[in-house]
């Protein structure tokens, strides 16, 4: 990157007002959809904010996650990071990546999501039943959004639901952006916890994903022990955190636009699915993205990317590209088509997209049917947002019903 260019803005950017994406993302896209940014590590990278450019970057075989582990590679933060983990599904490529995806895909496919839907509906109804017993106002983020996804993923993967508070605490540290010595200790504690679960499933297999992965390791020799342990941890972590924060941001955005909420409550069977897609587009769980390293020189969006440079495709920024979405700053639960990229694109498209979609559909549909008078108990501007994480989350969302 040219040393005489203007200083690159610092990334990740602070959230915009009332939970909106950072305003800098629109500014970057307007200036150039492939723009330089400065990372917390002090390194620089290219942030990709345009829809077509993000699709191209996510499809580009010359951009590598595995290259993050090469000496001197661009880093997001100083110290330990997800990019260091050779067992992570996010960091694997080629045959190894495809092998692990094939093993977990059946547990999270759209078909499996429909099998799970009745159980998720039971959990959602139980949480709403409990909400109705609490004194108002109620923090719906803590009492509903933060509980439903982790309950579901614990049952899918095979972790005791009683452990969800520990898993939530570990997740909060591991999803932080800053350089923090606690992250190393928490990662070790989390993987030790999963090793205990693996040992228990070896002793007593159950009808859960972790038992199937243990069988794949022990009987079929399709996993290494390191892959097995970290895959279990990653499924528990990533399998709930993004959905938690999508629900938190999405419900907030629905309630701050009363006409949209009333439209959903009047036609829940018709509008729950398009409302879910608009929540993913407009209020995604994160305004960050996964860094990749260029293996050779190539052109992206009219910009020459040099070998060794970092590139961050921002799927969420692409959702505000007016070249793809009409009036992208308008929240509209009737929007169609709605081909957002929140679940990624290409080889690293989120394998749990089917279950994630179903969970948000069940959550929004349940709240719309059972709590039609749901309303923010404070002005939208009073809701505070917690930055410094890969995902963006409200601190609290107090509501009445």
C-alpha positions as CSV (number, residue, x, y, z in Angstrom):
1,X,0.0,0.0,0.0
2,X,1.3,3.4,-0.9
3,X,2.9,5.3,2.0
4,X,2.0,8.7,0.6
5,X,-1.7,8.0,0.6
6,X,-4.0,9.7,3.2
7,X,-4.0,8.0,6.6
8,X,-6.3,5.0,6.6
9,X,-9.3,5.3,9.0
10,X,-9.3,3.0,12.1
11,X,-11.3,-0.2,11.8
12,X,-13.6,-1.6,13.2
13,X,-15.6,1.6,13.4
14,X,-17.8,2.5,16.4
15,X,-21.5,1.7,15.9
16,X,-23.8,4.3,14.5
17,X,-26.6,5.9,16.5
18,X,-29.5,3.7,17.7
19,X,-27.8,0.5,16.6
20,X,-27.3,1.5,13.0
21,X,-24.2,0.4,11.1
22,X,-21.2,2.7,11.3
23,X,-21.7,5.7,9.1
24,X,-18.1,5.3,7.9
25,X,-19.1,2.2,5.9
26,X,-21.4,4.3,3.6
27,X,-18.6,6.9,3.3
28,X,-16.1,4.3,2.2
29,X,-18.5,2.7,-0.3
30,X,-19.3,6.1,-1.8
31,X,-15.6,6.9,-2.2
32,X,-14.5,3.4,-3.2
33,X,-16.0,0.0,-2.4
34,X,-12.4,-1.3,-1.8
35,X,-10.7,1.1,0.6
36,X,-7.7,1.0,3.0
37,X,-8.3,0.8,6.8
38,X,-6.0,0.6,9.8
39,X,-6.5,-2.3,12.2
40,X,-6.1,-2.4,16.0
41,X,-2.8,-4.3,15.5
42,X,-1.4,-1.3,13.6
43,X,-1.4,-3.2,10.3
44,X,-3.5,-2.0,7.3
45,X,-5.9,-3.9,5.1
46,X,-8.5,-3.4,2.4
47,X,-12.2,-3.1,3.6
48,X,-14.7,-4.3,0.9
49,X,-18.1,-2.6,1.3
50,X,-19.8,-3.0,-2.1
51,X,-22.2,-5.8,-2.8
52,X,-20.6,-7.1,-6.1
53,X,-17.1,-6.5,-4.7
54,X,-17.9,-8.6,-1.5
55,X,-19.3,-11.4,-3.7
56,X,-16.1,-11.3,-5.8
57,X,-13.9,-11.3,-2.6
58,X,-15.7,-14.2,-1.0
59,X,-15.4,-16.2,-4.3
60,X,-11.7,-15.3,-4.7
61,X,-9.4,-18.4,-4.4
62,X,-6.4,-16.0,-4.2
63,X,-7.6,-14.8,-0.8
64,X,-6.7,-17.1,2.0
65,X,-7.5,-17.5,5.7
66,X,-4.8,-20.2,6.1
67,X,-2.2,-17.6,5.2
68,X,-2.9,-15.7,8.4
69,X,-0.7,-18.1,10.1
70,X,2.4,-17.3,8.0
71,X,5.1,-15.3,9.7
72,X,4.7,-11.6,9.3
73,X,1.1,-11.8,8.0
74,X,-1.3,-8.9,8.5
75,X,-3.2,-9.2,11.8
76,X,-6.4,-7.7,13.2
77,X,-5.1,-7.6,16.8
78,X,-1.8,-8.2,18.5
79,X,-1.6,-11.4,20.4
80,X,-3.8,-14.5,20.0
81,X,-6.6,-14.4,17.5
82,X,-9.0,-16.8,15.7
83,X,-6.7,-16.7,12.7
84,X,-4.0,-18.6,14.6
85,X,-6.2,-21.7,15.1
86,X,-5.4,-24.4,12.4
87,X,-8.4,-26.5,13.5
88,X,-11.0,-23.7,13.0
89,X,-13.6,-24.3,10.3
90,X,-13.3,-20.6,9.5
91,X,-9.5,-21.0,8.8
92,X,-9.5,-24.2,6.9
93,X,-9.6,-24.3,3.1
94,X,-9.9,-26.8,0.3
95,X,-10.3,-30.5,1.0
96,X,-10.0,-30.2,4.8
97,X,-12.6,-27.4,4.9
98,X,-15.0,-29.4,2.7
99,X,-14.5,-32.5,4.9
100,X,-15.5,-30.8,8.1
101,X,-18.5,-29.0,6.5
102,X,-19.8,-32.3,5.2
103,X,-19.8,-33.7,8.7
104,X,-21.8,-30.9,10.4
105,X,-24.0,-29.9,7.4
106,X,-26.8,-32.5,8.1
107,X,-27.3,-31.1,11.7
108,X,-27.8,-27.6,10.5
109,X,-29.4,-28.0,7.0
110,X,-32.8,-26.4,6.1
111,X,-34.4,-29.9,6.2
112,X,-33.0,-30.5,9.7
113,X,-34.2,-27.0,10.7
114,X,-37.8,-28.0,10.0
115,X,-37.4,-31.1,12.1
116,X,-36.1,-28.9,15.0
117,X,-38.8,-26.2,14.5
118,X,-41.4,-27.7,16.9
119,X,-38.8,-28.0,19.7
120,X,-37.6,-24.4,19.1
121,X,-41.2,-23.3,19.3
122,X,-41.6,-25.1,22.6
123,X,-38.5,-23.3,24.0
124,X,-39.7,-19.9,22.7
125,X,-43.1,-20.4,24.3
126,X,-41.5,-21.4,27.6
127,X,-39.4,-18.2,27.5
128,X,-42.4,-16.1,26.8
129,X,-44.4,-17.8,29.5
130,X,-41.6,-16.8,31.9
131,X,-41.5,-13.3,30.5
132,X,-45.2,-12.9,31.4
133,X,-44.4,-13.6,35.1
134,X,-41.7,-10.9,35.4
135,X,-42.3,-7.4,36.6
136,X,-42.2,-4.8,33.8
137,X,-40.3,-3.3,32.2
138,X,-38.4,-6.5,31.2
139,X,-35.0,-6.6,29.5
140,X,-36.0,-8.7,26.5
141,X,-32.4,-9.0,25.3
142,X,-31.4,-10.8,28.5
143,X,-34.6,-12.7,29.1
144,X,-35.3,-13.9,25.6
145,X,-32.8,-13.0,22.9
146,X,-29.8,-14.2,24.9
147,X,-31.5,-17.4,26.0
148,X,-33.3,-19.0,23.0
149,X,-30.3,-19.5,20.6
150,X,-27.9,-20.9,23.3
151,X,-30.6,-23.3,24.6
152,X,-31.1,-24.5,21.0
153,X,-27.5,-25.0,20.2
154,X,-26.7,-26.8,23.5
155,X,-29.4,-29.3,22.6
156,X,-28.1,-29.7,19.0
157,X,-24.5,-30.1,19.9
158,X,-24.9,-31.9,23.2
159,X,-23.9,-29.6,25.9
160,X,-25.9,-29.4,29.2
161,X,-28.4,-26.5,29.0
162,X,-27.4,-25.8,32.6
163,X,-24.0,-24.8,31.4
164,X,-25.3,-22.0,29.2
165,X,-24.2,-19.2,31.5
166,X,-20.6,-20.4,31.5
167,X,-20.7,-20.7,27.7
168,X,-22.2,-17.2,27.4
169,X,-19.4,-15.8,29.5
170,X,-16.7,-17.5,27.6
171,X,-18.3,-16.4,24.3
172,X,-18.2,-12.7,25.4
173,X,-14.5,-12.8,26.0
174,X,-13.7,-14.8,22.8
175,X,-15.7,-12.6,20.6
176,X,-14.0,-9.4,21.9
177,X,-11.8,-7.5,19.4
178,X,-9.2,-5.9,21.6
179,X,-5.9,-7.5,22.7
180,X,-6.8,-9.2,26.0
181,X,-4.7,-11.8,27.9
182,X,-8.0,-13.2,29.2
183,X,-8.8,-14.6,25.7
184,X,-6.0,-17.1,25.9
185,X,-7.1,-18.4,29.3
186,X,-10.7,-18.5,28.3
187,X,-9.9,-20.3,25.1
188,X,-8.0,-22.9,27.1
189,X,-10.9,-23.2,29.6
190,X,-13.5,-23.6,26.8
191,X,-11.5,-26.3,24.9
192,X,-10.9,-28.1,28.2
193,X,-14.7,-28.0,28.8
194,X,-15.3,-29.5,25.3
195,X,-12.7,-32.2,25.9
196,X,-14.8,-33.2,29.0
197,X,-17.9,-33.3,26.9
198,X,-16.1,-35.5,24.3
199,X,-14.9,-37.9,27.0
200,X,-18.5,-38.1,28.3
201,X,-19.9,-38.9,24.8
202,X,-17.2,-41.6,24.3
203,X,-18.4,-43.2,27.5
204,X,-22.1,-42.7,26.8
205,X,-23.1,-41.7,23.2
206,X,-26.3,-39.7,22.8
207,X,-28.5,-38.4,20.0
208,X,-26.5,-35.2,19.5
209,X,-24.0,-33.8,17.1
210,X,-21.0,-34.2,19.4
211,X,-21.7,-37.9,19.7
212,X,-21.7,-38.2,15.9
213,X,-18.4,-36.2,15.6
214,X,-16.8,-38.5,18.3
215,X,-17.9,-41.5,16.1
216,X,-16.4,-39.9,13.1
217,X,-13.1,-39.4,15.0
218,X,-12.9,-42.8,16.7
219,X,-14.6,-45.2,14.2
220,X,-14.2,-43.6,10.8
221,X,-10.9,-41.7,11.4
222,X,-12.3,-38.6,9.6
223,X,-11.3,-36.1,12.3
224,X,-8.1,-35.4,14.3
225,X,-8.5,-35.0,18.0
226,X,-7.7,-31.3,17.7
227,X,-10.3,-30.8,15.0
228,X,-12.9,-32.7,17.1
229,X,-12.3,-30.5,20.1
230,X,-12.2,-27.2,18.4
231,X,-15.1,-28.0,16.1
232,X,-17.3,-28.7,19.2
233,X,-16.2,-25.4,20.8
234,X,-16.8,-23.5,17.6
235,X,-20.2,-24.9,17.1
236,X,-21.2,-23.9,20.6
237,X,-19.7,-20.4,20.2
238,X,-20.7,-19.4,16.7
239,X,-23.8,-21.5,16.8
240,X,-25.5,-19.1,19.1
241,X,-23.7,-15.7,19.4
242,X,-24.6,-14.3,16.0
243,X,-28.3,-15.3,16.4
244,X,-28.5,-13.8,19.9
245,X,-27.3,-10.4,18.5
246,X,-29.4,-10.6,15.4
247,X,-32.5,-11.0,17.6
248,X,-31.4,-8.2,19.9
249,X,-30.8,-5.8,17.1
250,X,-33.8,-6.9,15.0
251,X,-36.4,-6.7,17.8
252,X,-35.0,-3.3,18.7
253,X,-35.3,-2.0,15.1
254,X,-38.9,-3.5,14.8
255,X,-40.0,-1.8,18.0
256,X,-38.5,1.6,17.2
257,X,-40.6,1.6,14.0
258,X,-44.1,1.0,15.4
259,X,-45.8,0.7,12.0
260,X,-43.5,-2.2,11.0
261,X,-44.1,-4.0,14.3
262,X,-47.9,-3.5,14.0
263,X,-47.7,-4.7,10.4
264,X,-46.0,-7.9,11.6
265,X,-48.5,-8.5,14.4
266,X,-51.4,-8.1,12.0
267,X,-50.0,-10.6,9.5
268,X,-47.5,-12.8,11.3
269,X,-48.1,-15.9,9.2
270,X,-47.5,-14.0,6.0
271,X,-44.7,-11.6,7.0
272,X,-42.6,-13.5,9.5
273,X,-40.3,-14.9,6.8
274,X,-39.7,-11.6,4.9
275,X,-39.4,-9.8,8.2
276,X,-36.6,-12.3,9.2
277,X,-34.7,-11.6,6.0
278,X,-35.0,-7.8,6.5
279,X,-33.8,-8.2,10.1
280,X,-30.7,-10.0,8.8
281,X,-30.1,-7.4,6.1
282,X,-30.8,-4.3,8.1
283,X,-29.7,-5.3,11.6
284,X,-27.1,-8.0,11.2
285,X,-25.1,-9.4,14.2
286,X,-21.9,-7.8,13.2
287,X,-20.3,-4.9,11.3
288,X,-16.9,-6.6,11.3
289,X,-15.6,-9.3,8.9
290,X,-13.0,-12.0,8.6
291,X,-9.6,-11.0,7.4
292,X,-8.0,-12.8,4.4
293,X,-4.5,-12.6,2.9
294,X,-3.8,-12.2,-0.8
295,X,-1.7,-15.0,-2.2
296,X,-0.8,-13.1,-5.3
297,X,-1.5,-9.8,-7.0
298,X,-5.0,-9.4,-8.5
299,X,-7.6,-6.7,-9.1
300,X,-10.7,-6.3,-7.0
301,X,-13.3,-3.5,-7.7
302,X,-10.8,-1.6,-9.8
303,X,-8.1,-1.7,-7.0
304,X,-4.9,-3.7,-7.3
305,X,-4.4,-6.0,-4.3
306,X,-0.8,-7.0,-3.8
307,X,0.4,-10.4,-2.5
308,X,0.5,-10.4,1.2
309,X,-2.0,-7.6,1.8
310,X,-5.1,-8.1,3.9
311,X,-8.6,-8.0,2.6
312,X,-11.8,-7.8,4.8
313,X,-15.1,-8.5,2.9
314,X,-17.8,-6.8,4.9
315,X,-21.0,-8.8,4.1
316,X,-23.0,-6.5,6.3
317,X,-21.9,-3.3,4.7
318,X,-22.9,-4.8,1.3
319,X,-26.5,-4.8,2.6
320,X,-26.6,-1.0,2.4
321,X,-25.4,-0.9,-1.2
322,X,-27.9,1.1,-3.2
323,X,-26.7,-0.6,-6.4
324,X,-28.3,-3.8,-5.1
325,X,-31.1,-2.6,-2.7
326,X,-33.6,0.1,-3.4
327,X,-33.6,2.7,-0.6
328,X,-31.2,0.5,1.5
329,X,-31.5,2.7,4.6
330,X,-35.3,2.0,4.8
331,X,-36.3,-0.9,7.1
332,X,-39.1,-2.7,5.3
333,X,-40.4,-6.1,6.4
334,X,-42.2,-6.5,3.0
335,X,-39.0,-6.1,1.0
336,X,-38.6,-8.6,-1.8
337,X,-36.3,-9.8,-3.3
338,X,-33.8,-9.5,-0.4
339,X,-30.6,-11.3,-1.5
340,X,-28.4,-10.1,1.4
341,X,-25.0,-11.7,2.1
342,X,-25.2,-11.9,5.9
343,X,-24.5,-15.7,5.8
344,X,-21.6,-15.2,3.4
345,X,-21.1,-16.5,-0.1
346,X,-19.2,-19.3,-1.8
347,X,-17.2,-22.0,0.0
348,X,-17.5,-20.3,3.4
349,X,-21.3,-19.7,3.3
350,X,-22.5,-20.3,6.9
351,X,-23.4,-24.0,7.2
352,X,-25.9,-23.2,10.0
353,X,-27.9,-20.7,7.9
354,X,-30.9,-22.9,7.8
355,X,-31.1,-23.3,11.6
356,X,-30.3,-19.6,12.2
357,X,-33.1,-18.5,9.9
358,X,-35.6,-20.9,11.5
359,X,-34.7,-19.6,15.0
360,X,-35.2,-16.0,14.1
361,X,-38.5,-16.9,12.3
362,X,-39.8,-18.7,15.4
363,X,-38.7,-15.9,17.8
364,X,-40.3,-13.1,15.8
365,X,-43.4,-15.0,15.0
366,X,-43.9,-16.0,18.6
367,X,-43.4,-12.5,19.9
368,X,-45.7,-11.1,17.3
369,X,-48.5,-13.5,18.1
370,X,-48.2,-13.7,21.9
371,X,-47.0,-10.1,22.7
372,X,-48.6,-7.8,20.1
373,X,-48.4,-4.9,22.5
374,X,-44.7,-5.3,23.0
375,X,-43.1,-1.8,23.1
376,X,-39.8,-0.2,24.1
377,X,-40.0,1.1,27.6
378,X,-37.4,3.8,26.9
379,X,-36.7,6.2,24.0
380,X,-34.6,4.4,21.3
381,X,-31.7,6.8,21.9
382,X,-31.5,5.6,25.5
383,X,-30.6,2.1,24.5
384,X,-26.8,1.7,24.9
385,X,-24.7,-0.5,22.5
386,X,-21.8,-2.6,23.4
387,X,-18.8,-2.2,21.0
388,X,-15.4,-3.9,21.2
389,X,-16.8,-7.2,20.0
390,X,-17.0,-9.0,16.6
391,X,-20.7,-8.9,17.1
392,X,-22.7,-5.7,18.0
393,X,-25.1,-6.0,20.9
394,X,-27.4,-3.8,22.9
395,X,-26.6,-3.7,26.6
396,X,-30.3,-3.9,27.5
397,X,-33.6,-3.6,25.6
398,X,-36.3,-2.7,28.2
399,X,-39.8,-3.4,27.1
400,X,-43.4,-3.5,28.3
401,X,-46.2,-5.6,26.9
